[in-house]
């Protein structure tokens, strides 16, 4: 019955002369229907379909299907044989006796409670609770300041008035072109006080009683105050994002030139550094005076930040100057998010990490001050070790901590001659929960403060970028759809001309559009989150690779990082300086490229899901699919022949088999691969572009290749950073130097207080007063030099006889330099000949004396 009605309808339409593509599509799903001027229609077939109604396959289509089937059979055959071979080998292997599992004294639950009790100290719990309370108070205070502004703007929006608010007079007095004129002088004054109270260590130590040196904010190559420094740098990431947005906007006031505007942005960065410099310097100095000043400054800065962001620098609501510059988008925000409290909630949610970091600073510094005061007034009740540590600087305390049995460096030395299987498992809960195949948590390694600071700033920067990309861009996507559609149509028509199309789509979005654009909200959000996942995974992989490369440099391996060369020391130092800045810059640019690439892919997929076909993509696939199928067919054919015909023992041994057949196959394959090489070159170019986009934020990866990787600025800075870290943070060197320095320092303290020796008896700092016999030490030295003869050339008596060039040749690690190798060999030969001559002369003298007697 339905078929009969359809026939009657089609007949009626033909009689009336109204048969067109909008009422009837004779092409089906295999073609596109187009109306012609004389009232007729025609079909444009997809892929390899042909015929008036696109129901027949062409010869090319049949051949592509056959090639695809053959490729599928080859893939199934290749992997099926591999699986069969593995199962067969597994059955032939003798059954191994299972070793008894090592029973640990503590279960995972006991370990979790033990680590929780160890890590969750009373001071840490107090700092965490007070931080959350103070952050909540700050957010509530900001909400109370923003709410009147929000109500005023909403009232103006509903009454069709100009959308802006008048700033308080407080803002004009405190801010001048984004510069805080109140906190900046105070920070400069505190820095001056810290300079006056800091002792010099090397330059002009006899001038001004040794005082007057700029304090160190952070020791980036140590483990001191990593958490506090990471929080400071995380806050700086937010302000850095605001400065970058101002640079991208390019808005200048008063007709300022480009250079002046650029210098003003650089000045903003310097002012930002001066603002947080007193916090880091006070914590590093760790004195009562510095912590007291930093506490007062932190509370004042926190109050000023709440008032300034709640009244002067509100995120979405424009001021009068913004209204005059037409730089406000509040009307778009109201039309998309509504006039309710959504914008206020978005601002407060965005500020949660920022206020948590600010609250941590305002709680941590007073806690350090109270701890320092407690140590000062209870000095008599402290242990001798604690009293001795109070007299030392931060660097000296770090040296004393290095030789403790539980220190990272000492654990590395203990595990130095252990294999990976015999190395003890991590004592931390996370180290036991994470599988080793994903990441092996090691207790004998710890990242430096610089790495922690860089990663904290980048993660918070990603958070703010994602929030801004989702909140500010979404209202503009709907108006942009028509503009993007027009641009895509103009671009696609250039590559896919359509003479049959008269520009009328007759209500069908796919009848005249080569690339129909769907609703952009869904693919845009998917693209943003895909970009975030890719970036975070790349950062985690880079962190793991960074640890592996550092451990390789500690062992002297150069399989991934080029060996250190004396001629490139200046380049290493320069790269170490640029490391953090390059890392952040590569991250931002990589985020932009991956986001753009992801948006294109997600829009194409969404267009296929929504409309069912995309002509522009289909035309590309029409050209690409045969070439890809042929290349894959040839590759799998070569793999099967190589593994089961041309190699012995199914490819387990690199030894040729069937030599005559191989030579014949290579002869005919010699010219055939020329065509495949052309296709492979195009694939290589596409892979390099995609790989360069995805790996943009990876400094350990150079898209230029191993031969040209030193020309890559990012990879060079990465190598410079690693070589600098290895030189100054080598665990064996730190343990050795710490042992020498600790014994020397204890001897100095023992001269003033003999009680130190008795109190430290049995401790790690124990001083051995009974020196061994001179002859025993000489005998041990002789045995050691016999077992390690090359160390003879590095002794003080030997090195004192060499000039500076010979010393450079001995200390240089560049074994690829032929001149250096020849010079070292000549030094060894010369010294060995001199040693033999001295030995022979002594032997002749003894022989003559014996003959005399």
C-alpha positions in Angstrom: 0.0 0.0 0.0 2.8 2.4 0.9 4.6 1.6 -2.3 1.5 2.3 -4.3 1.1 5.7 -2.6 4.7 6.6 -3.4 4.2 5.7 -7.1 1.1 7.9 -7.2 2.9 10.8 -5.6 5.9 10.5 -7.9 3.6 10.4 -10.9 1.7 13.4 -9.8 4.9 15.4 -9.2 6.1 14.5 -12.7 2.8 15.5 -14.3 2.8 18.8 -12.6 6.4 19.4 -13.7 7.6 20.0 -10.1 10.1 17.1 -9.8 13.1 18.5 -8.0 15.7 17.5 -5.4 13.8 19.1 -2.5 10.8 16.8 -3.0 12.4 13.7 -4.3 16.0 12.4 -4.2 16.5 9.7 -6.8 20.3 9.6 -6.1 19.9 7.9 -2.7 22.7 7.9 -0.2 25.4 7.2 -2.8 25.1 10.5 -4.6 24.2 14.2 -4.5 21.1 15.5 -6.3 21.3 18.8 -8.2 18.5 20.8 -10.0 19.1 22.0 -13.5 17.6 25.2 -15.0 15.2 23.4 -17.4 13.5 21.7 -14.5 15.5 18.4 -14.7 17.9 16.9 -12.1 21.2 15.2 -12.2 23.3 13.1 -9.7 26.9 13.5 -8.6 28.0 10.1 -7.3 30.1 9.6 -4.2 33.4 7.8 -4.1 33.4 5.0 -6.7 29.7 4.8 -7.6 28.3 5.5 -11.1 25.1 5.5 -13.1 22.3 7.9 -13.5 21.0 7.2 -10.0 24.5 6.2 -8.5 23.6 2.5 -7.9 26.5 0.9 -9.8 30.1 0.4 -8.7 32.9 1.5 -11.1 35.9 -0.7 -11.9 37.9 1.5 -9.5 35.5 0.8 -6.7 35.6 -3.0 -7.3 39.4 -2.9 -7.3 39.6 -0.8 -4.1 37.3 -3.3 -2.4 39.4 -6.3 -3.5 42.6 -4.5 -2.4 41.0 -3.8 1.0 40.0 -7.4 1.4 43.5 -8.6 0.5 45.0 -6.2 2.9 42.6 -7.4 5.6 43.7 -11.0 4.9 47.4 -10.1 5.1 46.9 -8.3 8.4 45.0 -11.2 9.9 47.6 -13.7 8.6 50.5 -11.6 9.9 49.2 -11.1 13.5 47.6 -14.6 13.5 51.0 -16.2 12.8 52.6 -14.1 15.5 50.0 -15.1 18.1 50.3 -18.8 17.1 54.1 -18.6 17.3 54.0 -17.1 20.8 51.5 -19.7 22.0 53.7 -22.5 20.6 56.8 -21.1 22.3 55.0 -20.7 25.6 53.9 -24.4 25.5 57.4 -25.6 24.7 59.0 -23.7 27.6 59.5 -25.8 30.7 57.4 -24.9 33.7 59.3 -22.6 36.0 59.1 -23.1 39.7 57.3 -20.2 41.1 59.2 -18.3 43.8 57.5 -17.6 47.0 56.3 -14.1 47.2 58.0 -11.9 49.7 55.8 -11.4 52.6 56.1 -7.9 53.9 55.6 -7.1 57.6 53.0 -4.5 56.9 50.0 -4.6 54.6 48.9 -1.9 52.2 46.4 -0.6 54.7 48.9 -0.5 57.5 51.3 1.3 55.2 48.6 3.8 54.3 47.9 4.6 57.9 51.6 4.8 58.7 52.3 7.2 55.9 49.3 9.2 56.8 50.4 9.6 60.3 53.9 10.4 59.2 52.9 13.0 56.6 49.9 14.5 58.3 51.7 16.3 61.1 49.9 18.6 63.4 51.5 21.7 61.8 50.5 20.5 58.3 46.9 19.9 59.4 46.7 23.3 61.0 48.1 25.0 57.9 45.7 23.1 55.6 42.6 23.9 57.7 43.5 27.5 58.2 44.3 27.9 54.5 40.8 26.7 53.5 39.2 28.9 56.1 41.1 32.0 55.0 40.5 31.3 51.3 36.7 31.0 52.0 36.8 34.3 53.8 38.6 35.9 50.9 36.1 34.6 48.3 33.1 35.7 50.5 34.7 39.2 50.8 35.2 39.4 47.1 31.6 38.3 46.5 30.3 41.0 48.7 32.3 43.6 46.7 31.2 42.3 43.3 27.6 41.8 44.0 26.7 45.6 44.0 28.5 46.1 40.7 26.7 43.1 39.2 23.3 44.5 40.3 24.1 47.9 38.9 25.2 46.5 35.5 22.1 44.2 35.3 19.8 47.1 36.1 21.4 49.2 33.3 21.1 46.2 30.9 17.4 45.7 31.6 16.7 49.5 31.2 18.8 49.8 28.0 21.4 52.1 29.5 25.1 52.3 28.9 26.8 49.2 30.4 29.6 50.3 32.7 30.3 51.1 36.3 32.1 53.9 37.9 35.2 52.9 39.8 35.7 53.9 43.4 38.2 56.7 44.1 40.3 54.1 45.9 41.1 52.5 42.6 42.5 55.7 41.1 44.7 56.2 44.2 46.1 52.7 44.3 46.4 51.7 40.6 48.1 53.5 37.7 47.8 51.6 34.4 47.7 48.2 36.2 50.6 49.1 38.6 49.8 49.0 42.3 51.4 52.1 43.7 50.9 50.9 47.3 52.4 47.4 47.5 55.3 48.1 45.2 57.0 50.7 47.4 56.5 48.5 50.5 58.0 45.5 48.7 61.0 47.6 47.6 61.5 48.8 51.2 61.4 45.3 52.5 64.0 44.2 49.9 66.2 47.0 51.0 65.9 45.9 54.6 66.8 42.3 53.7 69.8 43.5 51.7 71.0 45.4 54.8 70.6 42.4 57.1 72.1 39.8 54.7 75.8 38.9 55.0 78.1 38.7 52.1 79.9 35.4 51.4 82.5 36.2 48.8 82.7 39.8 47.7 84.1 42.6 50.0 83.5 40.6 53.2 85.6 43.1 55.2 83.4 46.1 54.2 80.5 47.3 56.3 81.0 44.5 58.7 80.2 42.0 56.0 76.5 43.1 55.6 74.8 44.3 52.4 74.0 41.6 49.9 70.8 40.8 48.0 69.1 37.7 49.5 68.5 34.7 47.4 64.8 34.1 46.7 65.0 30.4 45.8 67.7 27.9 45.5 66.5 26.3 42.3 68.9 23.4 42.2 68.1 22.2 45.8 65.1 20.8 47.7 64.7 23.8 50.0 61.2 25.2 50.4 59.9 23.6 47.2 56.2 23.8 48.1 56.3 27.4 49.1 58.2 28.4 46.0 55.8 26.4 43.8 52.8 28.2 45.4 54.4 31.6 44.6 55.1 30.7 41.0 51.5 29.4 40.6 50.2 32.8 41.6 52.5 34.5 39.2 51.1 32.3 36.3 47.7 34.1 36.7 49.3 37.5 36.5 51.4 36.4 33.6 48.3 35.3 31.7 46.8 38.8 32.2 49.9 40.4 30.8 49.8 38.1 27.8 46.2 39.0 27.2 47.1 42.7 27.3 49.9 42.1 24.8 47.6 40.2 22.4 44.9 42.9 22.6 47.4 45.5 21.6 45.4 48.4 23.2 47.5 51.4 24.1 46.5 54.5 25.8 47.3 58.0 24.8 48.7 57.0 21.4 51.7 55.2 22.8 54.0 53.5 20.3 54.6 49.8 20.0 58.0 49.9 21.7 56.7 51.9 24.6 53.8 49.5 25.1 56.1 46.5 25.0 58.5 48.1 27.5 55.5 48.8 29.8 54.6 45.1 29.7 58.1 44.1 30.5 58.0 46.6 33.4 54.8 44.9 34.6 56.7 41.6 34.7 59.5 43.2 36.8 56.9 44.7 39.1 55.3 41.3 39.6 58.7 39.9 40.5 59.3 42.7 43.0 55.9 42.0 44.6 56.6 38.4 45.5 60.4 38.7 46.0 60.1 39.6 49.8 58.0 36.4 50.5 60.6 34.1 49.0 63.6 35.9 50.4 62.1 36.0 53.9 61.4 32.3 53.9 64.9 31.5 52.6 66.6 33.7 55.1 64.4 32.1 57.9 65.2 34.8 60.5 62.8 36.3 63.0 63.2 39.7 61.5 62.6 38.7 57.9 59.6 36.4 58.8 58.0 39.2 60.9 58.3 41.7 58.0 57.0 39.1 55.5 54.0 38.3 57.8 52.9 41.9 57.9 53.4 42.4 54.2 51.6 39.2 53.3 48.4 40.1 55.3 48.5 43.7 53.8 49.0 42.3 50.3 46.2 39.8 50.7 43.8 42.5 51.9 44.8 44.8 49.0 44.3 41.9 46.5 40.7 41.3 47.7 39.7 44.9 47.5 41.5 45.5 44.2 40.0 42.5 42.4 36.6 43.1 43.9 36.3 46.8 43.1 38.9 47.8 40.5 39.8 44.8 38.3 36.6 42.8 37.9 36.7 40.2 35.2 33.5 40.7 33.2 32.1 44.1 34.1 33.4 47.0 32.1 34.6 50.4 33.5 33.9 53.7 31.9 37.3 53.5 30.0 36.4 50.1 28.7 33.1 51.4 27.5 34.7 54.2 25.6 37.2 51.8 24.0 34.4 49.4 23.0 36.3 46.5 24.6 33.4 45.2 26.6 31.5 42.0 25.9 29.1 42.1 28.8 26.0 42.2 26.6 27.1 38.9 24.9 27.7 37.4 28.3 24.2 38.5 29.6 22.5 37.1 26.5 24.3 33.8 26.8 24.6 33.2 30.6 21.6 35.3 31.7 21.4 38.2 34.2 21.3 35.9 37.2 24.3 35.1 39.5 26.0 32.9 36.9 28.8 35.4 36.1 29.5 36.0 39.8 29.7 32.2 40.4 32.0 31.8 37.5 34.4 34.4 38.8 34.5 32.9 42.3 35.1 29.4 40.9 37.9 30.7 38.7 39.5 32.4 41.8 39.5 29.3 44.0 43.1 28.2 43.2 44.4 31.8 43.3 42.9 32.4 46.8 44.0 29.0 48.1 47.6 29.9 47.1 47.3 33.4 48.7 45.8 32.0 51.8 48.6 29.4 52.1 51.2 32.2 52.0 49.4 34.1 54.7 49.3 31.0 56.9 52.6 29.4 56.2 54.8 32.5 56.9 53.3 33.1 60.4 53.7 29.4 61.2 57.4 29.6 60.3 57.7 32.7 62.5 56.1 30.9 65.4 58.4 27.9 64.9 61.5 30.2 64.8 60.4 32.0 68.0 59.8 28.7 69.8 63.3 27.6 68.9 64.7 30.9 70.1 63.1 30.9 73.5 63.4 27.2 74.1 67.0 26.9 73.1 68.0 25.2 76.3 65.6 22.4 75.9 66.8 21.6 72.4 69.1 18.7 71.6 72.8 19.4 70.8 72.1 18.6 67.1 69.3 21.1 67.0 71.4 23.7 68.7 74.2 23.2 66.3 71.8 23.4 63.3 70.6 26.8 64.6 74.0 28.2 64.1 74.2 27.2 60.4 73.0 28.7 57.2 70.4 27.1 54.9 73.1 25.7 52.7 75.0 24.3 55.6 71.9 22.6 56.9 71.3 21.1 53.5 74.8 19.6 53.6 74.2 18.2 57.1 70.9 16.6 55.9 72.5 15.0 52.9 74.4 12.3 54.9 71.3 11.2 56.8 70.4 7.6 56.1 66.9 8.6 54.9 68.1 11.4 52.6 67.5 11.2 48.9 71.2 11.3 48.0 72.2 8.7 50.6 69.5 6.3 49.3 70.8 6.8 45.8 74.3 5.9 46.9 73.0 2.8 48.7 71.1 1.6 45.6 74.1 2.4 43.3 75.2 -1.2 42.9 71.8 -2.8 43.1 69.8 -3.8 40.1 66.3 -2.7 39.4 64.9 -6.0 40.7 66.8 -5.8 44.0 66.1 -2.2 44.6 63.8 -1.7 47.6 60.2 -0.7 46.9 59.1 2.8 47.7 57.9 3.4 51.2 55.2 5.9 50.1 51.6 4.9 49.5 51.5 6.5 46.0 54.7 4.6 45.0 53.0 1.3 45.8 49.6 2.0 44.3 51.0 3.2 40.9 52.0 0.2 38.7 55.7 0.1 37.7 54.7 -0.2 34.0 53.1 3.2 34.2 55.6 5.0 36.5 58.1 3.7 39.1 58.1 5.9 42.2 61.7 6.0 43.5 62.6 7.2 47.0 66.2 7.9 45.9 65.3 10.7 43.5 63.6 14.1 44.0 63.0 16.8 41.5 64.6 20.2 42.1 62.7 23.3 43.2 62.9 24.7 39.7 61.0 21.8 38.1 58.3 21.9 40.8 57.9 25.7 40.3 57.7 25.4 36.5 55.1 22.6 36.7 53.0 24.4 39.3 52.9 27.6 37.3 52.1 25.7 34.0 49.3 23.6 35.6 47.6 26.7 37.1 48.2 28.5 33.8 46.4 25.7 32.0 43.5 25.9 34.5 43.0 29.6 33.8 43.4 29.2 30.0 40.8 26.4 30.0 38.4 28.5 32.0 38.8 31.6 29.8 38.6 29.5 26.6 35.3 27.9 27.7 33.6 31.0 29.3 34.6 33.8 27.0 34.5 32.0 23.7 31.2 30.2 24.0 28.9 33.3 23.5 30.7 34.1 20.2 30.4 30.7 18.6 26.8 31.0 17.5 27.3 34.3 15.6 30.5 32.9 14.1 28.8 29.9 12.5 27.5 31.8 9.4 30.9 33.6 8.9 32.8 30.4 9.1 30.3 28.7 6.8 30.8 31.4 4.2 34.6 31.2 4.4 34.6 27.4 4.2 32.3 27.5 1.2 34.5 29.9 -0.7 37.6 27.8 0.1 36.0 24.5 -0.8 34.6 25.8 -4.1 38.2 26.7 -5.2 39.3 23.0 -4.7 35.9 21.4 -5.7 34.3 23.4 -8.5 30.7 22.5 -9.1 29.3 23.8 -12.4 26.0 22.1 -11.9 25.2 23.9 -8.7 23.2 27.1 -9.2 23.6 28.3 -5.7 20.2 27.1 -4.4 20.2 24.5 -1.7 16.4 24.2 -1.6 16.3 23.8 2.1 18.8 21.0 2.2 22.0 22.0 4.0 24.1 19.3 2.2 22.8 19.9 -1.4 25.1 22.8 -2.2 27.6 22.9 0.7 30.9 21.0 0.3 31.6 21.3 4.0 28.5 22.0 6.1 29.3 23.5 9.5 27.4 22.0 12.4 26.7 23.7 15.7 30.1 24.7 17.1 29.5 24.5 20.8 29.7 20.7 21.1 32.8 20.1 18.9 34.5 23.2 20.4 34.1 21.8 24.0 35.3 18.4 22.9 38.3 19.9 21.2 39.2 22.0 24.3 39.1 18.9 26.6 41.0 16.8 24.1 43.7 19.5 24.0 43.8 19.5 27.8 44.2 15.8 28.0 47.0 15.7 25.3 48.9 18.6 27.0 48.7 17.0 30.5 49.8 13.6 29.2 52.7 15.2 27.4 53.7 17.1 30.5 53.6 13.9 32.6 55.6 12.0 30.0 58.1 14.8 29.9 58.4 14.7 33.7 59.2 10.9 33.6 61.7 11.4 30.7 63.3 14.2 32.6 64.0 11.9 35.6 65.2 9.1 33.3 67.6 11.5 31.5 68.9 12.9 34.8 69.6 9.3 36.1 71.3 8.5 32.8 73.6 11.6 33.1 74.3 10.6 36.7 75.6 7.2 35.3 77.5 8.8 32.5 75.2 7.5 29.7 74.7 9.6 26.5 72.2 7.4 24.6 69.5 10.2 24.6 71.2 13.4 25.7 74.4 14.4 23.9 77.6 14.1 25.9 78.8 17.1 27.7 81.5 19.1 25.8 83.8 21.7 27.1 83.3 23.9 24.0 79.6 24.1 24.7 79.7 25.1 28.4 78.5 28.7 27.6 75.7 27.3 25.5 74.6 25.0 28.4 74.6 27.9 30.8 72.5 30.0 28.4 70.1 27.2 27.8 69.7 26.6 31.6 68.7 30.3 32.0 66.2 30.1 29.1 64.7 26.7 30.2 61.7 27.8 32.2 60.7 30.7 29.8 61.0 28.4 26.7 59.0 25.7 28.5 56.1 28.0 29.2 56.3 29.6 25.7 56.3 26.2 24.0 53.4 25.1 26.2 51.2 28.1 25.2 52.0 27.7 21.5 51.5 24.0 21.6 48.1 24.5 23.3 47.0 26.9 20.5 48.1 24.5 17.7 46.7 21.4 19.3 43.4 23.2 20.0 43.1 24.4 16.4 43.9 21.0 15.0 41.4 19.4 17.4 38.7 21.8 16.5 39.0 21.0 12.8 38.9 17.2 13.5 36.0 17.5 15.9 34.0 19.7 13.5 34.5 17.3 10.7 33.4 14.3 12.8 30.4 16.3 14.1 29.5 17.2 10.5 29.5 13.5 9.5 27.4 12.6 12.6 24.9 15.5 12.0 24.6 15.6 8.2 25.8 12.1 7.2 28.2 13.3 4.5 30.8 16.0 3.8 31.7 16.5 0.2 35.1 18.2 0.8 36.3 15.3 3.1 34.9 12.7 0.7 36.9 14.2 -2.2 40.1 14.0 -0.1 39.4 10.4 0.9 38.7 9.5 -2.7 42.3 10.4 -3.5 43.9 9.1 -0.3 42.3 5.7 0.3 43.8 3.8 -2.8 47.3 5.0 -2.0 47.1 4.2 1.7 45.7 0.7 0.9 48.4 0.0 -1.6 51.2 1.2 0.8 49.8 -0.9 3.7 49.5 -3.9 1.4 53.1 -3.7 0.3 54.3 -3.1 3.9 52.6 -6.1 5.4 53.6 -8.3 2.4 57.2 -7.3 3.0 56.9 -8.1 6.8 55.5 -11.5 6.1 58.2 -12.4 3.5 60.9 -11.0 5.7 59.9 -12.9 8.9 58.9 -16.2 7.4 60.9 -16.4 4.1 64.0 -14.3 4.2 65.1 -14.6 7.8 66.1 -17.6 9.8 64.1 -18.8 12.9 61.1 -16.7 12.0 62.9 -13.4 12.4 64.5 -14.1 15.7 68.0 -14.1 14.2 69.3 -11.4 11.8 70.6 -14.0 9.4 69.5 -14.4 5.8 67.7 -17.4 4.5 66.7 -18.2 0.9 69.4 -15.9 -0.4 68.7 -16.5 -4.1 65.0 -15.7 -3.8 65.8 -12.6 -1.7 68.1 -11.2 -4.4 65.5 -11.8 -7.1 62.8 -10.1 -5.0 65.1 -7.1 -4.3 65.8 -6.7 -8.0 62.2 -6.4 -8.9 61.3 -4.5 -5.8 64.1 -2.0 -6.5 62.0 0.0 -9.0 58.6 -0.7 -7.5 59.5 1.1 -4.2 60.2 4.2 -6.2 56.5 4.8 -6.6 55.9 3.9 -3.0 58.6 6.2 -1.9 56.8 9.2 -3.4 53.7 8.3 -1.4 55.8 7.6 1.7 57.4 11.0 1.4 54.0 12.7 1.5 53.0 10.6 4.5 56.3 11.5 6.2 55.6 15.2 5.7 52.1 14.8 7.2 53.4 12.8 10.1 56.1 15.4 10.8 53.6 18.2 10.9 51.2 16.3 13.2 54.0 15.1 15.4 55.5 18.6 15.6 52.1 20.0 16.7 51.5 17.3 19.3 55.0 17.3 20.7 55.4 21.1 20.7 55.4 21.3 24.5 58.0 18.5 24.7 61.5 20.0 25.1 63.1 16.6 25.3 61.9 15.9 21.7 63.4 17.7 18.8 61.4 17.6 15.5 64.7 18.3 13.6 66.1 14.8 14.3 69.3 13.6 16.0 71.7 15.2 13.6 70.1 18.6 13.8 68.7 18.6 17.3 71.3 21.0 18.7 69.9 23.6 16.3 66.6 23.4 18.2 66.4 26.1 20.8 64.0 24.2 23.1 66.1 21.0 23.0 69.3 23.0 23.6 67.8 24.7 26.7 66.7 21.3 27.9 70.2 19.8 27.5 71.7 22.8 29.2 69.3 22.5 32.1 70.1 18.7 32.5 73.8 19.2 32.4 73.7 22.0 34.9 71.5 19.9 37.2 73.8 16.9 36.9 76.9 19.0 37.6 75.5 20.6 40.8 73.1 17.9 42.0 75.0 14.6 41.5 74.1 12.5 44.5 77.5 10.8 44.8 79.3 14.2 44.8 76.9 15.7 47.3 77.3 12.8 49.7 81.0 12.9 49.4 81.3 16.6 49.9 78.7 16.5 52.7 80.8 13.9 54.6 83.9 16.0 54.3 82.2 19.2 55.2 80.3 17.7 58.1 83.4 16.3 59.8 85.2 19.6 59.3 82.3 21.6 60.8 82.0 19.2 63.8 85.7 19.6 64.5 85.3 23.4 64.5 82.4 23.2 66.9 84.1 20.7 69.1 87.0 23.1 69.6 84.5 25.5 71.4 82.3 22.9 73.1 83.7 19.4 73.9 80.2 18.2 74.9 79.3 18.0 71.2 81.5 14.9 70.8 79.8 13.0 73.7 76.3 14.1 72.6 76.8 13.0 69.0 78.3 9.7 69.9 76.5 7.0 68.0 74.8 9.5 65.7 75.3 10.0 62.0 77.5 13.0 62.8 79.8 11.0 65.0 83.4 12.2 65.0 86.0 9.4 65.1 88.8 10.8 67.3 91.0 7.7 67.1 92.8 8.0 63.8 94.0 4.9 62.2 97.7 4.1 61.9 99.7 5.8 59.2 101.1 2.6 57.8 97.6 1.1 57.7 96.3 4.0 55.7 99.2 3.8 53.3 98.6 0.1 52.8 94.9 0.8 52.1 95.8 3.5 49.7 98.2 1.2 47.8 95.6 -1.5 47.5 93.1 1.0 46.2 95.4 2.4 43.6 96.4 -1.1 42.4 92.7 -2.0 41.9 92.0 1.4 40.3 95.2 2.4 38.3 93.6 5.3 36.4 92.9 7.2 39.6 96.7 7.7 39.9 96.5 10.2 37.2 94.0 12.3 39.1 96.0 12.6 42.4 97.2 16.0 43.6 100.8 15.1 43.2 100.3 14.1 39.6 98.0 17.0 38.7 100.4 19.6 40.2 103.0 18.7 37.5 100.6 19.4 34.6 99.8 22.6 32.8 96.3 24.0 32.3 95.8 22.5 28.8 96.7 19.0 30.1 94.2 19.4 33.0 91.5 20.4 30.6 92.2 17.3 28.4 92.0 15.0 31.5 88.8 16.5 32.8 87.0 16.8 29.5 84.4 14.1 28.9 84.2 14.5 25.2 85.6 11.1 24.0 84.6 11.9 20.4 87.3 14.6 20.1 90.3 12.9 18.5 92.7 15.7 19.5 91.6 15.3 23.1 92.1 11.6 23.0 95.5 11.9 21.5 96.5 14.4 24.2 95.3 12.2 27.0 97.1 9.2 25.6 100.3 11.2 25.3 100.0 12.4 28.9 99.4 8.8 30.1 102.3 7.5 28.0 104.7 10.2 29.1 103.9 9.7 32.8 104.1 5.9 32.5 107.4 6.1 30.8 108.6 8.4 33.6 107.4 6.1 36.2 109.1 3.1 34.6 112.3 5.0 34.2 112.2 5.9 37.9 111.5 2.3 38.8 114.3 1.0 36.6 116.7 3.5 38.0 115.9 2.5 41.5 116.3 -1.2 40.5 119.8 -0.5 39.0 120.9 1.3 42.1 119.8 -1.7 44.3 121.7 -4.1 41.9 124.9 -2.0 42.0 124.8 -1.9 45.8 124.3 -5.7 46.1 127.3 -6.2 43.7 129.4 -4.0 45.9 128.6 -6.1 49.0 
